Amino acid sequence: MTTFEIPTIATDRLRLRAFQASDLDAYAAMQANPEVMRHMVTGRTSTRIEVWRTMATSLGSWLLRGYGMWACEKIDDNAFVGSVGIFQPLDWPEPEIAYALDRPYWGQGFATEAAREVLRHGFEDLGLRRIFASHFRHNPASGRVLLKLGMRHEGCQREHIRKWDLMVDSELYGILRQEWKNPE
Ligand SMILES: CC(C)(COP(=O)(O)OP(=O)(O)OC[C@H]1O[C@@H](n2cnc3c(N)ncnc32)[C@H](O)[C@@H]1OP(=O)(O)O)[C@@H](O)C(=O)NCCC(=O)NCCS
């Protein structure tokens, strides 16, 4: 049997841990909210079955790539806050940092706090050379998070998401391990 371990890591207020079956209700409720999902790659809400598949794919990524998405919960009350991590589908050129929080948790610095730890994990624990990020143009809060992390805005791109037949304008960001270590 192949076994693998998904690390649990903590920030001041948040715990990042492996998805578990009991996350389905909270994660499905979050992904049923159009206000959250309009910023995600599909641009639309997900069904419960799709959310289950996303959780399974997230877990599989850890086995296949050595990194993936975590479930994110508040340390004080274990409430499910959202999902953060590094992901790279087969047709993605490089590892990408990603985060999505349920609506009640926006505007409290949680995304920046969790994503800082994700970058640290990517560079220090995994030894990645570079981490990429992107957000839709109509999502300035995400751009602000990426700049607060020290990521460099590299440009924008109109792209066609083949799977969903969607045209989107995306802002692209990157950071090298060297830049993360020596910010200036
Ligand atoms: C984007 C998202 C992750 C931000 O989470 P968050 O915990 O609210 O982020 P933080 O509080 O750490 O930081 C948000 C920053 O954006 C700023 N901001 C919020 N709304 C903004 C807006 N409309 N325009 C410009 N800046 C905005 C905040 O003021 C804050 O910056 P500051 O600390 O300098 O004041 C969250 O809104 C979310 O999950 N959205 C839905 C899913 C999503 O968009 N995922 C990212 C896909 S690329």
The ligand as an SDF file (V2000), in Angstrom:
LIG
                    3D

 48 50  0  0  0  0  0  0  0  0999 V2000
   -9.9510   37.1280   -2.3580 C   0  0  0  0  0  0  0  0  0  0  0  0
  -10.0960   36.6110   -0.9340 C   0  0  0  0  0  0  0  0  0  0  0  0
   -9.3300   35.3090   -0.8070 C   0  0  0  0  0  0  0  0  0  0  0  0
   -9.5270   37.6550    0.0320 C   0  0  0  0  0  0  0  0  0  0  0  0
   -9.5870   37.1300    1.3390 O   0  0  0  0  0  0  0  0  0  0  0  0
   -9.4450   38.0750    2.6260 P   0  0  0  0  0  0  0  0  0  0  0  0
   -9.2010   37.1950    3.7980 O   0  0  0  0  0  0  0  0  0  0  0  0
  -10.6100   39.0060    2.6710 O   0  0  0  0  0  0  0  0  0  0  0  0
   -8.1160   38.8680    2.2560 O   0  0  0  0  0  0  0  0  0  0  0  0
   -7.2510   39.7620    3.2630 P   0  0  0  0  0  0  0  0  0  0  0  0
   -8.1600   40.2990    4.3290 O   0  0  0  0  0  0  0  0  0  0  0  0
   -6.0630   38.9840    3.6780 O   0  0  0  0  0  0  0  0  0  0  0  0
   -6.7660   40.9420    2.3000 O   0  0  0  0  0  0  0  0  0  0  0  0
   -7.6870   41.5470    1.4000 C   0  0  0  0  0  0  0  0  0  0  0  0
   -7.1220   42.8650    0.9280 C   0  0  0  0  0  0  0  0  0  0  0  0
   -7.8540   43.2890   -0.2180 O   0  0  0  0  0  0  0  0  0  0  0  0
   -8.3910   44.5640    0.0330 C   0  0  0  0  0  0  0  0  0  0  0  0
   -9.6610   44.6480   -0.6960 N   0  0  0  0  0  0  0  0  0  0  0  0
  -10.8290   44.0480   -0.3910 C   0  0  0  0  0  0  0  0  0  0  0  0
  -11.7440   44.3510   -1.3270 N   0  0  0  0  0  0  0  0  0  0  0  0
  -11.1240   45.1470   -2.2420 C   0  0  0  0  0  0  0  0  0  0  0  0
  -11.5460   45.7930   -3.4350 C   0  0  0  0  0  0  0  0  0  0  0  0
  -12.7790   45.6730   -3.9030 N   0  0  0  0  0  0  0  0  0  0  0  0
  -10.6270   46.5300   -4.1170 N   0  0  0  0  0  0  0  0  0  0  0  0
   -9.3500   46.6520   -3.6730 C   0  0  0  0  0  0  0  0  0  0  0  0
   -8.8930   46.0630   -2.5340 N   0  0  0  0  0  0  0  0  0  0  0  0
   -9.7800   45.3120   -1.8380 C   0  0  0  0  0  0  0  0  0  0  0  0
   -8.5590   44.6310    1.5330 C   0  0  0  0  0  0  0  0  0  0  0  0
   -8.6630   45.9740    1.9970 O   0  0  0  0  0  0  0  0  0  0  0  0
   -7.2430   43.9580    1.9680 C   0  0  0  0  0  0  0  0  0  0  0  0
   -6.1320   44.7980    1.8020 O   0  0  0  0  0  0  0  0  0  0  0  0
   -5.4840   45.6320    3.0510 P   0  0  0  0  0  0  0  0  0  0  0  0
   -5.0600   44.5960    4.0670 O   0  0  0  0  0  0  0  0  0  0  0  0
   -4.3510   46.3680    2.4480 O   0  0  0  0  0  0  0  0  0  0  0  0
   -6.5880   46.5140    3.5850 O   0  0  0  0  0  0  0  0  0  0  0  0
  -11.5710   36.3470   -0.5540 C   0  0  0  0  0  0  0  0  0  0  0  0
  -12.2950   37.5180   -0.8140 O   0  0  0  0  0  0  0  0  0  0  0  0
  -12.2020   35.1990   -1.3250 C   0  0  0  0  0  0  0  0  0  0  0  0
  -12.0600   34.0510   -0.9450 O   0  0  0  0  0  0  0  0  0  0  0  0
  -12.9020   35.5120   -2.4210 N   0  0  0  0  0  0  0  0  0  0  0  0
  -13.6070   34.4940   -3.2300 C   0  0  0  0  0  0  0  0  0  0  0  0
  -12.6680   33.4840   -3.8720 C   0  0  0  0  0  0  0  0  0  0  0  0
  -11.4880   34.1570   -4.5460 C   0  0  0  0  0  0  0  0  0  0  0  0
  -11.5910   35.2440   -5.0710 O   0  0  0  0  0  0  0  0  0  0  0  0
  -10.3540   33.4580   -4.5420 N   0  0  0  0  0  0  0  0  0  0  0  0
   -9.1730   33.9510   -5.2220 C   0  0  0  0  0  0  0  0  0  0  0  0
   -9.2400   33.5790   -6.6670 C   0  0  0  0  0  0  0  0  0  0  0  0
   -7.8160   34.2470   -7.5160 S   0  0  0  0  0  0  0  0  0  0  0  0
  1  2  1  0
  2  3  1  0
  2  4  1  0
  2 36  1  0
  4  5  1  0
  5  6  1  0
  6  7  2  0
  6  8  1  0
  6  9  1  0
  9 10  1  0
 10 11  2  0
 10 12  1  0
 10 13  1  0
 13 14  1  0
 14 15  1  0
 15 16  1  0
 15 30  1  0
 16 17  1  0
 17 18  1  0
 17 28  1  0
 18 19  1  0
 18 27  1  0
 19 20  2  0
 20 21  1  0
 21 22  1  0
 21 27  2  0
 22 23  1  0
 22 24  2  0
 24 25  1  0
 25 26  2  0
 26 27  1  0
 28 29  1  0
 28 30  1  0
 30 31  1  0
 31 32  1  0
 32 33  2  0
 32 34  1  0
 32 35  1  0
 36 37  1  0
 36 38  1  0
 38 39  2  0
 38 40  1  0
 40 41  1  0
 41 42  1  0
 42 43  1  0
 43 44  2  0
 43 45  1  0
 45 46  1  0
 46 47  1  0
 47 48  1  0
M  END
$$$$
